[in-house]
Amino acid sequence: MTDRPVPASPDPDDDTLVVVRGLTKHYGDFTAVDGIDLTVPVGQVFGVLGPNGAGKTTTMSMITGLIEPTGGTISIDGFDLKKETTKAKKATGFIPDRPYVYDKLTAFEYLRFIGGLYKMDNAHIADRIDELMTLFELREWSGNLIESFSHGMKQRLVFCGALLPEPRLLVIDEPMVGLDPKGHHLVKSLFRSLVEEKEMSILLSTHTLEVAEEVCDQIVIINHGRIIARGTLGELRLESGETDGNLEKVFLRITEESTDERDHAVAQRFGKTKADTEAVS
């Protein structure tokens, strides 16, 4: 990975939903996230890409409030996540890569429980449950225990739960895991309708580069805890020199590393020097 100037994150304005400044996370001597600046506009699908161990999931977990940052600030819909935690989280829906649900509840009971957590009106909860379960083709199973659901059905139910309170921001880690081709098509179409009709923003992390290429308006690429590139696919093509390449080629070119850079990364993560590695091999 050659050194290159990374375009600065734009200054926030009235059309900005998420503002991240100087975000860091340390685990002992290891730096998982190293001073990330990020702004997510209203009404966009914003992709966060990177190799394994780059710091993507840690970054997303801090933005959703699941992990406390070591340093930096996060603002969601104008609310400081540290100072106005409840308001910031109320504006955020989160879909993890593995669906965490209560297996001993029915699908309807689970969604009603979610609505209660957000203190939604009972009539509104019922309307939203009906709307979402119809959209995700789960309505006929609404009275079934979740433990009887397939992985893909649980993933669709998690989508229902995240969208139930109509958040301004939807944070998704690997959205297509467990979904069949029909589910893939539904979710990709849903992304466009949410950002264009509901004026939501979607912060999306995925290893499926074809999905990112198809749905993302802007992309940042993270490696070793830092943003190394940002922009539209066209801008990333110009930066990488892959002017006619797809996102996979652009991604591979931007994340290229020299041997010294890889040795440094291994040393930071595992405390091993190049000599240690060679001695073991």
BASE-113772 format. One line per 3 residues: number of its first residue (from 1); for each residue x, y, z of C-alpha. Coordinates in nm, 2 decimals, padded with zeros to 4 digits. Layout:
NUM> X Y Z; ...
END
This chain:
1> 00.00 00.00 00.00; 00.17 00.32 -00.11; 00.14 00.64 00.08
4> -00.13 00.86 -00.07; -00.32 01.16 00.05; -00.66 01.07 00.16
7> -00.94 01.32 00.09; -01.06 01.48 00.41; -01.41 01.40 00.54
10> -01.63 01.69 00.44; -01.74 01.94 00.70; -02.08 01.86 00.84
13> -02.38 02.06 00.73; -02.76 02.04 00.75; -02.76 01.74 00.52
16> -02.52 01.54 00.74; -02.66 01.27 00.97; -02.35 01.11 01.12
19> -02.03 01.29 01.22; -01.73 01.10 01.35; -01.42 01.28 01.46
22> -01.09 01.14 01.58; -01.24 00.80 01.66; -00.99 00.57 01.82
25> -01.00 00.23 02.00; -00.70 00.07 02.19; -00.68 -00.28 02.33
28> -00.37 -00.26 02.54; -00.08 -00.17 02.31; -00.28 -00.26 02.00
31> -00.46 00.02 01.81; -00.77 -00.13 01.64; -00.91 00.21 01.52
34> -00.67 00.50 01.47; -00.82 00.85 01.45; -01.10 00.80 01.20
37> -01.30 01.10 01.07; -01.62 01.02 00.89; -01.94 01.21 00.78
40> -02.24 01.03 00.64; -02.49 01.25 00.45; -02.87 01.21 00.47
43> -03.02 00.99 00.21; -02.71 00.78 00.11; -02.59 00.43 00.12
46> -02.24 00.47 00.27; -02.01 00.17 00.24; -01.73 00.08 00.48
49> -01.49 -00.17 00.33; -01.16 -00.32 00.43; -00.96 -00.64 00.47
52> -01.02 -00.87 00.76; -00.89 -00.72 01.08; -00.89 -00.37 00.93
55> -01.11 -00.21 01.20; -01.44 -00.20 01.02; -01.65 -00.40 01.27
58> -01.49 -00.21 01.57; -01.58 00.12 01.40; -01.94 00.02 01.33
61> -01.97 -00.12 01.69; -01.86 00.22 01.83; -02.10 00.41 01.61
64> -02.39 00.19 01.73; -02.28 00.23 02.10; -02.19 -00.13 02.15
67> -01.83 -00.05 02.22; -01.70 00.25 02.40; -01.43 00.45 02.21
70> -01.10 00.52 02.36; -01.11 00.86 02.21; -01.30 01.08 01.96
73> -01.66 01.19 01.92; -01.97 01.05 01.75; -02.28 01.25 01.66
76> -02.60 01.09 01.52; -02.88 01.31 01.40; -02.74 01.60 01.60
79> -02.70 01.40 01.92; -02.37 01.33 02.09; -02.35 00.96 02.14
82> -02.17 01.00 02.47; -02.37 01.28 02.62; -02.71 01.21 02.47
85> -02.68 00.83 02.44; -03.05 00.74 02.45; -03.15 01.00 02.18
88> -02.86 00.90 01.95; -02.94 00.53 01.99; -03.31 00.59 01.93
91> -03.22 00.74 01.59; -03.02 00.42 01.50; -03.12 00.08 01.38
94> -02.85 -00.20 01.38; -02.84 -00.52 01.19; -02.54 -00.75 01.29
97> -02.40 -01.02 01.07; -02.55 -01.28 01.30; -02.92 -01.25 01.39
100> -02.96 -01.22 01.77; -03.32 -01.29 01.86; -03.52 -01.45 02.14
103> -03.60 -01.80 02.02; -03.87 -01.87 02.27; -04.08 -01.57 02.15
106> -04.30 -01.57 01.84; -04.21 -01.33 01.56; -04.50 -01.11 01.65
109> -04.40 -01.11 02.02; -04.04 -01.02 01.94; -04.14 -00.72 01.73
112> -04.39 -00.61 01.99; -04.11 -00.63 02.25; -03.89 -00.41 02.02
115> -04.17 -00.16 01.98; -04.21 -00.14 02.36; -03.84 -00.07 02.41
118> -03.88 00.23 02.19; -04.20 00.33 02.37; -04.40 00.33 02.05
121> -04.78 00.36 02.06; -04.95 00.01 02.05; -05.16 00.09 01.74
124> -04.85 00.21 01.56; -04.66 -00.10 01.66; -04.93 -00.32 01.52
127> -04.94 -00.13 01.19; -04.56 -00.14 01.15; -04.55 -00.51 01.23
130> -04.81 -00.58 00.97; -04.63 -00.36 00.71; -04.29 -00.50 00.77
133> -04.38 -00.87 00.80; -04.57 -00.84 00.48; -04.27 -00.67 00.31
136> -04.03 -00.94 00.43; -04.28 -01.22 00.36; -04.30 -01.34 00.72
139> -04.66 -01.26 00.79; -04.78 -01.62 00.78; -04.52 -01.72 01.04
142> -04.59 -01.43 01.28; -04.74 -01.67 01.54; -04.45 -01.92 01.51
145> -04.17 -01.95 01.76; -03.85 -01.80 01.63; -03.66 -02.12 01.71
148> -03.83 -02.28 01.42; -03.70 -02.02 01.17; -03.42 -02.08 00.93
151> -03.12 -01.85 00.94; -03.25 -01.65 00.65; -03.59 -01.60 00.81
154> -03.42 -01.48 01.13; -03.21 -01.24 00.93; -03.53 -01.10 00.77
157> -03.69 -01.07 01.11; -03.39 -00.87 01.24; -03.44 -00.63 00.95
160> -03.80 -00.59 01.06; -03.69 -00.52 01.42; -03.43 -00.27 01.31
163> -03.68 -00.08 01.08; -03.98 -00.10 01.32; -03.91 00.23 01.50
166> -03.83 00.41 01.17; -03.47 00.51 01.26; -03.29 00.79 01.07
169> -02.97 00.57 01.05; -02.95 00.20 00.97; -02.61 00.04 01.04
172> -02.57 -00.30 00.88; -02.28 -00.55 00.91; -02.29 -00.80 00.62
175> -02.65 -00.76 00.52; -02.68 -01.05 00.28; -02.56 -01.33 00.52
178> -02.81 -01.61 00.51; -03.04 -01.46 00.25; -03.14 -01.64 -00.06
181> -03.13 -01.47 -00.40; -03.49 -01.34 -00.36; -03.39 -01.19 -00.02
184> -03.08 -01.03 -00.18; -03.30 -00.86 -00.44; -03.55 -00.75 -00.18
187> -03.29 -00.60 00.05; -03.11 -00.41 -00.23; -03.43 -00.26 -00.36
190> -03.52 -00.17 00.00; -03.20 00.02 00.05; -03.28 00.25 -00.24
193> -03.64 00.31 -00.13; -03.53 00.39 00.23; -03.27 00.65 00.13
196> -03.48 00.80 -00.15; -03.83 00.80 00.00; -03.77 00.79 00.37
199> -03.45 01.01 00.37; -03.27 00.76 00.58; -02.90 00.69 00.57
202> -02.75 00.35 00.56; -02.40 00.27 00.69; -02.30 -00.06 00.53
205> -02.01 -00.29 00.59; -01.96 -00.59 00.37; -01.71 -00.82 00.21
208> -01.94 -00.88 -00.09; -01.79 -00.62 -00.31; -02.05 -00.67 -00.59
211> -02.32 -00.56 -00.34; -02.12 -00.26 -00.24; -02.06 -00.16 -00.60
214> -02.43 -00.19 -00.68; -02.59 -00.01 -00.39; -02.33 00.23 -00.23
217> -02.33 00.60 -00.31; -02.00 00.66 -00.14; -01.73 00.43 00.00
220> -01.45 00.45 00.26; -01.18 00.19 00.27; -01.02 00.11 00.60
223> -00.69 -00.07 00.66; -00.50 -00.10 00.99; -00.75 00.12 01.17
226> -00.72 00.41 00.93; -00.92 00.54 00.63; -00.69 00.50 00.33
229> -00.94 00.61 00.06; -01.28 00.76 00.03; -01.52 00.87 -00.24
232> -01.76 00.75 -00.51; -01.66 00.44 -00.71; -01.56 00.68 -01.00
235> -01.33 00.87 -00.76; -01.18 00.55 -00.62; -01.11 00.43 -00.98
238> -00.92 00.74 -01.05; -00.72 00.72 -00.73; -00.63 00.35 -00.78
241> -00.55 00.38 -01.15; -00.81 00.11 -01.23; -01.01 00.35 -01.44
244> -01.21 00.07 -01.61; -01.20 -00.17 -01.32; -01.48 -00.30 -01.10
247> -01.48 -00.24 -00.72; -01.29 -00.56 -00.66; -01.00 -00.45 -00.87
250> -01.01 -00.10 -00.72; -01.02 -00.25 -00.37; -00.73 -00.48 -00.43
253> -00.51 -00.20 -00.58; -00.58 00.04 -00.30; -00.52 -00.21 -00.02
256> -00.19 -00.34 -00.17; 00.08 -00.35 00.09; 00.46 -00.37 00.09
259> 00.63 -00.64 00.29; 00.75 -00.38 00.54; 00.40 -00.25 00.59
262> 00.27 -00.61 00.65; 00.55 -00.68 00.90; 00.47 -00.37 01.09
265> 00.10 -00.46 01.11; 00.18 -00.81 01.24; 00.42 -00.67 01.49
268> 00.16 -00.43 01.63; -00.11 -00.69 01.65; 00.09 -00.99 01.78
271> 00.41 -00.83 01.92; 00.62 -01.02 01.67; 00.92 -00.89 01.48
274> 01.02 -00.99 01.14; 01.30 -01.20 01.29; 01.06 -01.38 01.52
277> 00.84 -01.47 01.22; 01.13 -01.60 01.02; 01.26 -01.80 01.32
280> 00.93 -01.98 01.35; 00.90 -02.05 00.98
END
